[in-house]
């Protein structure tokens, strides 16, 4: 069973979620959250919901959903971009794969502006680097020549490529608005240098801590999907998978487009429960408990981009009986235009009833659809991890779990 078969097997839950979303349009909608104050600086919209907005006196296991949308704020002149392209040139990239990667890099270079800076890193067993330089005409010509000179050779030194990109993007600069992004492309598994997942993830964390967003792109069928997805997760970037190399240019372009429309940097979501409410865990994302709170690091948000967070929660008997505050969500980010800190907050209120059938009937279908998608994605990730480990029984078990959800 390969990735494609896993995705097809898990598609049922995604379809259910999509149908739920479609049906939700015809249902009466209740706002189960307090809208943000109009005076709050608004480049990110925040929608806070729960699958169970009506509860009884009994303990209720539910989910909380947070939908974040980058606002379409007018950006007079986008922040300058420092970009690192990290390209796998190991022997397995021989032929069309490497040629498509080079063509994609050349196309990306043509779209950069003079105030942007680019470094190109290509790695096999060793690592070669084009130093970070402005994309004025001469800089672009040097970058094109460097890319055209890439040829396949050696093993897969992912760690060396990441370290080289980190060094280049860590050069001191005076503009606090600079967006620092790295895109890693590979078709294989680490075989040289740092090969342990833990070491590579720690490197990605360090890059993120220094303000660098790391996106990853897997090509073909033989790369470590769990590693690349995790690198993008801790690097607050995006993860993409391509069966064929001809799609590389479109994913490079997508990441550049997101970078050039960034409205929120270094975003973090903080969930704070009221008495009687317990935040259990975040589905498919990194969440850190800080006392009763959950702190969730988020990727940079572009205008129009939507990010969703789903957390398992328990509403216990300690909640007050009358319509009561259950949880607050606070989004903190840096404005890329000014470098100033920004905050957006929302509050979740519950309604109480003695009628358990009524509480069941009043479940929020939109929150339910988001939860179904999150559960499906989590099972997909677990199935992919089991596949990497050769555990066919676990793969089938995760697929069976999704059949039960359907």
N, C-alpha and C positions, 0 to 999 in steps of 0.2 A: 504494500500500500504506500503510495507516494503522496506528496503534498496536495496534488490536484484531487486525488480521491478523498483525502481528509476534508478538503474544503467543500466538495460536493456532498459528502455525508453530513456535514454540519450545516448545509445551506437551509435545511428545513426550519431550524430555529430562526434564522435570519428572515425567512419568508413569513413566519408567524409574526415576528416583530413588525415587518413591513405592513402586513395586513392590519395589525393592531393600530399602527399609526394611521393607516388610511381610514379605518372605521372611526377612529377618534375624532375625525373632522366633523362627523355628523352627531356627536354626542355633546350634551351641554357641558361646558367647561367651567370649573370653579377655580378661582385663584387661591391656592393653598399656601401662598407665600406673600410676604409684604413687599411691594415693589420698592426698588431703591429710591432714595431721596432724589428729587429732581435736581438738587443743587450739587450732587456728586459729579465730579468730572467724569464724563461718559465716553470713553473709547472702548469699553467692554460692557456688554449686556450680560446679566446674570439671572438665570431662571432656576429656582429651587423648588423641588417637589418631593413627594413621597408616594410610594405605591399604595399606602394605607392612610389617607388623610382623616378617616374616621376610625376611631378605636373604641374598644370596650374596656372594662376594668381589668380584663385578662391581659397577660403578657402577650405582646404582639411582635412577631419577627417580620421585618419589612425591609424595604430598600429606600434609600434617599438618592435622588438624582440631581445633579447640577449641570446645567447646560450653559456654556460660556460662548458668547459670540463676539468676535471682533467687530467693532462699529465701523461704519463707512465714513469715518472722519476725514475731512479734507486735509491731505498732507501736502503742504506747499512745496517742499523739496525733501525727498526721502533721505534718510540717514545714509552716510557712506557705508559701504560694505567691504569687509575683509573676508575673503573666501579662500578656502583650501580645498582643492580637488585631490583626493587620495585614490589613486588608480592601481588596481592589481594588474601586474604584468607578468605573473607567473606563467610557467609553461602551459598550463591548462587554458590560458586566455589566447592561445595561438589562433591566428586566422581571423574569422569574421568578428568574434567577440571583442578582441582588442581594437580592431579597425572601427567598429561601431562606437566603442568607448572614446577613441580619439576624435572621431567625427563629432560626437556629442560635446566633448570638451571644446573643440574649435567653435562650435555653434554658441556655446555658453560664453566664450571669450568675446565673441562679436556683440553680445548683448550687454556687456558691462560698460559702465560710464567712466569717464576720466578720473572722477574722484573715488572710484572703487579701487581696491587692491586685490591681487590674486597671487596665490602660491600654488604650484602644481607639484605634487609628490607622487612618484610612482615607485612601486616596490615589487621585488621578486624575493630572492634571498637577501639582496642588499637594497638600499634605499637611495634614490636620487631626488634632488630637490631643486626646483626653480624658486629662488628667493622671492619673498613677498615684494611686489612692486606695483605702482599705480598703473591703471589701464589706459594711460594716454597712448597715442599711436605707436610710439616706439616700444612701450611696454607690451602692447598687444602683439606686435610682431615678434618680440622675443618669446612670448608665451606660446604663440603658434609654432614657432620653430622648435621649441622644447617638446611640445606635444607630438609633433610629427616625427620626432626622433625616438619616440618610445618603441621598444621592441620586446617581445616576450622572452623571459629568461628566469630560471631558478624556481625557488619555492614560494611560500606565501607568508611574508613577514608583516602581518597586519599591525602588530605592536610597533614595529619600527616606523611604519607609515604614519600611525597616529602620533607617535612622539615627535616626528619631524614636523608634522602639521601644527602641533601644539606649540613648538618652539617658534615657528614663523608667525603664528597668530598672537603670540604673547609679547611681541615687540611693543615697547611703550609708545603711546600716542596721546595727543592733546585733546582729541575730540571725544567727549564722553558718550556721544550719540552713536559711535561706530558699532555696527552689527557684525559680530564675528561668527562665521558659520563654516563648518567642515562637512564635506560629503565623501563618504567612504564607499567605494565600489569593489566588490570581490565576487569571484565565482567559486571559491573554495574555503577550506578550513585552515586556520593557522598551523603552519608546519615549521616555521623558523622563528627565532627570537622568543618573545613571550607567547606561549601557546595555551596557557591555562585561562579559562574564562574569567576567573576571579581577578587575575592581574589585569586583563584587558578592561574589565568593567571598572576597576579602580582607576585606570588611566582615563576612561571616559568621564568618571565622576570629577576627577581633577580638572579636566578640560572644562567641564560645565561650571565648576566652582570659579574658574578664571574668566567666565563670561562667554564661553564658546558653546554654540549649539551644534550638536553632532547628529547628522542624518546618515542612514545606511541604506545601501542598495545591494540586494543579493541577486545573482544571475545564475540561471540554470537550475540544476537539481542537487548539486553536491556541496553547497555551502551550509554552514551551521546557522540555521534559521533562528533558533532560540538565542544564540549569541548576538546576532545582528539586531534582532528585535530588542534585546535587553540593552545593547549599546545605545540604540536610538532612544530607548526609554530613559536611561540614566543621563543621556546627553541632551534630553528635552527636545529631540528632533523628530523626524519622521522615518519610518521604515518602509521600504518598497521591495517588491519581489517581481522579477521578470523571468519568464521562461526563455525569451529570445532577446538577443542583444540590441535588436533594432529599436527597442523601446527606451533605450537609455537616455536619448536626447530629451524625450518628453518628460522624464522624471527629473533630470537635471534642471530643465526649464521650470518645472513645477516648484522645485525647492528655491530657485532664484526668485520666482514670482512671490512666493510666501515671504521671502526675506525682504523684498523691496516694498511690500505692503504692511510691514510690521507696525502694529499699534500698541503692543504690550510686550515688554521684555522682562525676563527674570520673574515670571509670574508664579505665585504660590497661592493655593487655596487652603484656608484654615476652617475646619468644621468644629464648632463648639456645641456640645449637647447640654440640654437643661437637666436638672435633677430627674432621675428616673429614666433617663435615656442613655443607652450605651452604644457607642460607635464600635462595630466589630472589626471591619476590614474594608479595604477598597478593592473592587473587582478589577483585575487586570492592570493595576497601576501600583506605583510605589506610594505607600502611605506610612507615615511615621507617627506613632502615638507619642504625644507630649502631654502626659497626665491624661485627662479625659478627652483632650482634643485630638483631631487627626490633621496632620499637615501633609499636603500633597503638592509636590513640585510639578509645574506644568510647562509645556513648550511655549516658546514665544508665539503670540497670537497675531495673525495677519487680519487685515480688514476683510470681513465676511467669513473668516474661518470659524468653524464651530468645534469646540472641544467638549466632551462629555465625561463626567465622573459619576460613577455609581458606587455607593457604599452600603454594606449590610448594616442594619441598625436594629436594636431591640427597644421597643417602647414598653417600659415596665410599669408596675403598679404605683410607682412614686409620682407619676404625672398627676397634676391637679385635674379635678373632674370637669371643670368648665373650660371652654375653648382656650387652650393654653399654648404658650410658647414651648416648642420642643427642641429647636435647634437653630443655630445661626451659621451662616456661611459668609466668610470675608475673603475677598480676592484682593491680593496685594501685587502690584506690578510697578515697573519703571516705565515712564513715558519716554519713548525713543527720541522724540523731538526735543525735549527739554532736559531729560535726565532726572526729572522730578519723580518722587514716589507718589503712587496713586492707590486708592482703595475703593472698592465697591462692596456693599454688604446687602444681605437679604436675610429674612427671618422666616422660619417654618412654623405654622400654627396647626394644631390638631383640633378636631371636633370629637365630642364624646357622645356615645349612645349606649343604651342597655341592650339594643337589638343587634345581635351578632350578624344576622342576615343583612340588615341594613348596612352595617360596616363593610361587609363583603361586597355588597352591590355598589358601594360608593368608592371602590378602588379607582385610582387614577390610571386610565388606560395609556396616557402618554408616558407617564413614568414607568408603567409596566412594559411598554415597548422598548424603552431605553434599557431597562433591566434585562429583557430577553436578549437584546443584542450583546450586552456586556457579558452575560452568562455564556452565550455562544462563542464569543471571542475568547473567553477564558478557557473553555473546553477545547477550542481549536489550538490554543497555545500549549495546553497540557498534552494534547494528542501529538502535536508536532515534536514536543520534547520526548515523549515516549517513543516516537518513531526514530528520533536521533539515537536513542539508547537501544534500539532493536527490540523493544518490548511490545510485541504485537497484541498481547492480551490487554495491556493497559490502553493501547490505541482503541481497541474495540470497546473497552469499558467507557471511555470518554464519549465515543460516538453513541453508545447506548444511553448514556446520561442525557444527551441532547434529544434522543428519540423520546425519552420520558418527558422532557420539557415540552416537546411538541404535543 
